[in-house]
Amino acid sequence: MPLNKSQKEKLIKLKDSRSWKADCCICGKPLDPEDDKTEYCKTKRGTENYFHRDCVRRWGEWVKQPSWT
């Protein structure tokens, strides 16, 4: 699900402050708040994660078939 207005504003604020939290938590590349493939997740502990939708798909495939086996 794409980011809503408040999530976009928060990500823009993080990018302006040059925070590492404005990068994808899986691949580490910068995120674009206007991109429809940018996702957001808030955990029970209150941790807020931003990531690319495509990174989650690749990560899921990697977990199913790790390269070291």
C-alpha positions as CSV (number, residue, x, y, z in Angstrom):
1,M,0.0,0.0,0.0
2,P,1.5,3.4,-1.0
3,L,2.3,6.0,1.7
4,N,-0.4,8.3,2.9
5,K,0.0,12.0,3.2
6,S,1.3,12.1,6.8
7,Q,3.8,9.3,6.1
8,K,5.1,11.1,3.0
9,E,5.6,14.3,5.1
10,K,7.5,12.4,7.7
11,L,9.7,10.7,5.1
12,I,10.4,14.1,3.5
13,K,11.3,15.5,6.9
14,L,13.7,12.6,7.5
15,K,15.3,13.1,4.1
16,D,15.8,16.9,4.8
17,S,17.5,16.1,8.1
18,R,19.7,13.5,6.2
19,S,18.7,10.8,8.5
20,W,19.7,7.2,7.7
21,K,16.0,6.3,8.4
22,A,15.1,7.8,5.1
23,D,16.8,4.9,3.3
24,C,15.4,1.5,2.6
25,C,15.9,-0.8,5.6
26,I,16.6,-3.8,3.3
27,C,18.9,-2.5,0.5
28,G,20.0,0.8,2.0
29,K,19.2,2.9,-1.1
30,P,17.5,6.3,-0.8
31,L,13.7,6.3,-0.9
32,D,11.4,8.6,-2.9
33,P,8.3,9.7,-1.0
34,E,6.4,10.2,-4.2
35,D,7.1,6.7,-5.6
36,D,4.1,4.3,-5.3
37,K,6.5,1.5,-4.5
38,T,7.7,3.0,-1.2
39,E,6.2,1.1,1.7
40,Y,5.9,1.9,5.5
41,C,5.6,-0.4,8.5
42,K,5.3,0.4,12.2
43,T,6.1,-2.4,14.6
44,K,4.5,-3.0,18.0
45,R,7.6,-1.4,19.6
46,G,7.0,1.8,17.6
47,T,9.8,1.3,15.2
48,E,9.0,2.9,11.8
49,N,10.5,1.3,8.7
50,Y,10.4,2.5,5.2
51,F,11.3,0.2,2.3
52,H,10.9,-0.5,-1.4
53,R,8.1,-3.0,-2.3
54,D,10.5,-4.8,-4.7
55,C,13.1,-5.3,-2.0
56,V,10.6,-7.2,0.1
57,R,9.8,-9.5,-2.8
58,R,13.5,-10.2,-3.5
59,W,14.2,-10.6,0.3
60,G,11.3,-13.1,0.5
61,E,12.7,-15.2,-2.4
62,W,16.2,-15.1,-0.8
63,V,14.9,-16.3,2.5
64,K,13.1,-19.3,0.8
65,Q,16.2,-20.3,-1.1
66,P,19.4,-18.9,0.5
67,S,22.5,-18.9,-1.6
68,W,24.7,-20.8,0.9
69,T,22.8,-24.1,0.7
